Amino acid sequence: KINNHFETSVHGLFLVGDCSGVTHSLSQAAASGLYVGKYLSHI
């Protein structure tokens, strides 16, 4: 299970792309990676 920022219940462990279970295409997987990268650059 992941939160709105693709972070798991293990602090600092993020699931992005195809392994997140949320994305359904290559473009969505890439976008989730960009989203998490941007999120991590601001925390």
N, CA, C and O atoms as CSV, one atom per row, in Angstrom:
chain,resi,resn,atom,element,x,y,z
A,1,LYS,N,N,0.846,-1.176,0.000
A,1,LYS,CA,C,0.000,0.000,0.000
A,1,LYS,C,C,0.889,1.237,0.000
A,1,LYS,O,O,1.874,1.303,0.736
A,2,ILE,N,N,0.536,2.217,-0.831
A,2,ILE,CA,C,1.328,3.440,-0.941
A,2,ILE,C,C,0.444,4.659,-0.676
A,2,ILE,O,O,-0.775,4.609,-0.838
A,3,ASN,N,N,1.091,5.760,-0.265
A,3,ASN,CA,C,0.338,6.994,-0.026
A,3,ASN,C,C,0.286,7.844,-1.295
A,3,ASN,O,O,0.652,7.385,-2.377
A,4,ASN,N,N,-0.171,9.082,-1.151
A,4,ASN,CA,C,-0.319,9.974,-2.313
A,4,ASN,C,C,1.004,10.351,-2.954
A,4,ASN,O,O,1.030,10.846,-4.081
A,5,HIS,N,N,2.102,10.123,-2.246
A,5,HIS,CA,C,3.432,10.437,-2.774
A,5,HIS,C,C,4.185,9.174,-3.178
A,5,HIS,O,O,5.403,9.211,-3.359
A,6,PHE,N,N,3.469,8.053,-3.322
A,6,PHE,CA,C,4.023,6.761,-3.719
A,6,PHE,C,C,4.955,6.173,-2.659
A,6,PHE,O,O,5.752,5.287,-2.965
A,7,GLU,N,N,4.863,6.659,-1.409
A,7,GLU,CA,C,5.704,6.131,-0.333
A,7,GLU,C,C,4.985,4.974,0.347
A,7,GLU,O,O,3.777,5.032,0.578
A,8,THR,N,N,5.730,3.930,0.664
A,8,THR,CA,C,5.175,2.769,1.346
A,8,THR,C,C,5.110,3.032,2.847
A,8,THR,O,O,5.462,4.118,3.308
A,9,SER,N,N,4.662,2.041,3.600
A,9,SER,CA,C,4.640,2.165,5.059
A,9,SER,C,C,6.050,2.159,5.640
A,9,SER,O,O,6.236,2.487,6.812
A,10,VAL,N,N,7.034,1.792,4.842
A,10,VAL,CA,C,8.442,1.867,5.250
A,10,VAL,C,C,8.934,3.262,4.878
A,10,VAL,O,O,9.044,3.592,3.697
A,11,HIS,N,N,9.229,4.080,5.885
A,11,HIS,CA,C,9.628,5.467,5.646
A,11,HIS,C,C,10.820,5.535,4.692
A,11,HIS,O,O,11.840,4.880,4.906
A,12,GLY,N,N,10.675,6.331,3.644
A,12,GLY,CA,C,11.750,6.513,2.681
A,12,GLY,C,C,11.768,5.513,1.544
A,12,GLY,O,O,12.615,5.610,0.655
A,13,LEU,N,N,10.846,4.547,1.550
A,13,LEU,CA,C,10.773,3.558,0.471
A,13,LEU,C,C,9.591,3.907,-0.430
A,13,LEU,O,O,8.438,3.887,-0.001
A,14,PHE,N,N,9.898,4.225,-1.678
A,14,PHE,CA,C,8.886,4.634,-2.640
A,14,PHE,C,C,8.756,3.577,-3.727
A,14,PHE,O,O,9.750,2.980,-4.142
A,15,LEU,N,N,7.534,3.348,-4.187
A,15,LEU,CA,C,7.272,2.451,-5.313
A,15,LEU,C,C,6.742,3.294,-6.459
A,15,LEU,O,O,5.661,3.874,-6.364
A,16,VAL,N,N,7.496,3.360,-7.528
A,16,VAL,CA,C,7.072,4.147,-8.686
A,16,VAL,C,C,7.125,3.285,-9.937
A,16,VAL,O,O,7.743,2.221,-9.959
A,17,GLY,N,N,6.465,3.769,-10.970
A,17,GLY,CA,C,6.468,3.037,-12.226
A,17,GLY,C,C,5.569,1.820,-12.165
A,17,GLY,O,O,4.559,1.823,-11.462
A,18,ASP,N,N,5.926,0.799,-12.884
A,18,ASP,CA,C,5.090,-0.394,-12.989
A,18,ASP,C,C,4.922,-1.133,-11.667
A,18,ASP,O,O,3.900,-1.789,-11.468
A,19,CYS,N,N,5.884,-1.049,-10.765
A,19,CYS,CA,C,5.786,-1.797,-9.507
A,19,CYS,C,C,4.813,-1.159,-8.524
A,19,CYS,O,O,4.477,-1.781,-7.516
A,20,SER,N,N,4.351,0.063,-8.783
A,20,SER,CA,C,3.441,0.733,-7.852
A,20,SER,C,C,2.027,0.168,-7.916
A,20,SER,O,O,1.261,0.313,-6.964
A,21,GLY,N,N,1.678,-0.464,-9.012
A,21,GLY,CA,C,0.327,-0.986,-9.167
A,21,GLY,C,C,-0.694,0.087,-9.516
A,21,GLY,O,O,-1.883,-0.204,-9.640
A,22,VAL,N,N,-0.238,1.323,-9.674
A,22,VAL,CA,C,-1.128,2.445,-9.971
A,22,VAL,C,C,-1.102,2.792,-11.448
A,22,VAL,O,O,-2.125,3.177,-12.015
A,23,THR,N,N,0.042,2.661,-12.064
A,23,THR,CA,C,0.195,3.078,-13.459
A,23,THR,C,C,-0.252,1.973,-14.411
A,23,THR,O,O,-0.217,0.787,-14.080
A,24,HIS,N,N,-0.669,2.393,-15.590
A,24,HIS,CA,C,-1.158,1.432,-16.579
A,24,HIS,C,C,-0.494,1.590,-17.937
A,24,HIS,O,O,-0.884,0.933,-18.902
A,25,SER,N,N,0.507,2.459,-18.017
A,25,SER,CA,C,1.197,2.651,-19.287
A,25,SER,C,C,2.593,3.192,-19.022
A,25,SER,O,O,2.904,3.633,-17.916
A,26,LEU,N,N,3.416,3.152,-20.037
A,26,LEU,CA,C,4.781,3.660,-19.915
A,26,LEU,C,C,4.789,5.141,-19.565
A,26,LEU,O,O,5.588,5.584,-18.740
A,27,SER,N,N,3.904,5.904,-20.187
A,27,SER,CA,C,3.886,7.348,-19.909
A,27,SER,C,C,3.456,7.636,-18.474
A,27,SER,O,O,3.991,8.552,-17.849
A,28,GLN,N,N,2.505,6.877,-17.939
A,28,GLN,CA,C,2.101,7.052,-16.543
A,28,GLN,C,C,3.218,6.633,-15.601
A,28,GLN,O,O,3.436,7.275,-14.574
A,29,ALA,N,N,3.923,5.568,-15.937
A,29,ALA,CA,C,5.041,5.113,-15.108
A,29,ALA,C,C,6.138,6.169,-15.076
A,29,ALA,O,O,6.696,6.455,-14.017
A,30,ALA,N,N,6.448,6.747,-16.226
A,30,ALA,CA,C,7.467,7.794,-16.290
A,30,ALA,C,C,7.023,9.029,-15.516
A,30,ALA,O,O,7.824,9.643,-14.811
A,31,ALA,N,N,5.763,9.390,-15.645
A,31,ALA,CA,C,5.240,10.560,-14.937
A,31,ALA,C,C,5.294,10.359,-13.430
A,31,ALA,O,O,5.581,11.304,-12.694
A,32,SER,N,N,5.024,9.147,-12.957
A,32,SER,CA,C,5.091,8.903,-11.512
A,32,SER,C,C,6.522,9.044,-11.013
A,32,SER,O,O,6.745,9.531,-9.905
A,33,GLY,N,N,7.485,8.628,-11.809
A,33,GLY,CA,C,8.891,8.800,-11.438
A,33,GLY,C,C,9.280,10.264,-11.357
A,33,GLY,O,O,9.993,10.671,-10.440
A,34,LEU,N,N,8.814,11.059,-12.315
A,34,LEU,CA,C,9.079,12.501,-12.291
A,34,LEU,C,C,8.412,13.156,-11.086
A,34,LEU,O,O,8.997,14.030,-10.446
A,35,TYR,N,N,7.197,12.737,-10.780
A,35,TYR,CA,C,6.463,13.287,-9.641
A,35,TYR,C,C,7.210,13.026,-8.335
A,35,TYR,O,O,7.399,13.940,-7.532
A,36,VAL,N,N,7.632,11.788,-8.124
A,36,VAL,CA,C,8.345,11.444,-6.889
A,36,VAL,C,C,9.695,12.153,-6.837
A,36,VAL,O,O,10.110,12.607,-5.770
A,37,GLY,N,N,10.377,12.254,-7.957
A,37,GLY,CA,C,11.643,12.980,-7.986
A,37,GLY,C,C,11.471,14.430,-7.581
A,37,GLY,O,O,12.272,14.967,-6.815
A,38,LYS,N,N,10.428,15.064,-8.093
A,38,LYS,CA,C,10.150,16.459,-7.731
A,38,LYS,C,C,9.787,16.559,-6.252
A,38,LYS,O,O,10.242,17.468,-5.558
A,39,TYR,N,N,8.969,15.627,-5.772
A,39,TYR,CA,C,8.590,15.609,-4.353
A,39,TYR,C,C,9.826,15.471,-3.464
A,39,TYR,O,O,9.963,16.194,-2.478
A,40,LEU,N,N,10.718,14.553,-3.804
A,40,LEU,CA,C,11.913,14.323,-2.989
A,40,LEU,C,C,12.866,15.514,-3.012
A,40,LEU,O,O,13.595,15.739,-2.047
A,41,SER,N,N,12.869,16.265,-4.085
A,41,SER,CA,C,13.767,17.418,-4.155
A,41,SER,C,C,13.286,18.577,-3.287
A,41,SER,O,O,14.026,19.535,-3.063
A,42,HIS,N,N,12.046,18.490,-2.798
A,42,HIS,CA,C,11.489,19.568,-1.981
A,42,HIS,C,C,11.334,19.195,-0.508
A,42,HIS,O,O,10.848,20.010,0.276
A,43,ILE,N,N,11.728,18.000,-0.116
A,43,ILE,CA,C,11.600,17.643,1.309
A,43,ILE,C,C,12.943,17.671,1.982
A,43,ILE,O,O,13.039,17.400,3.179
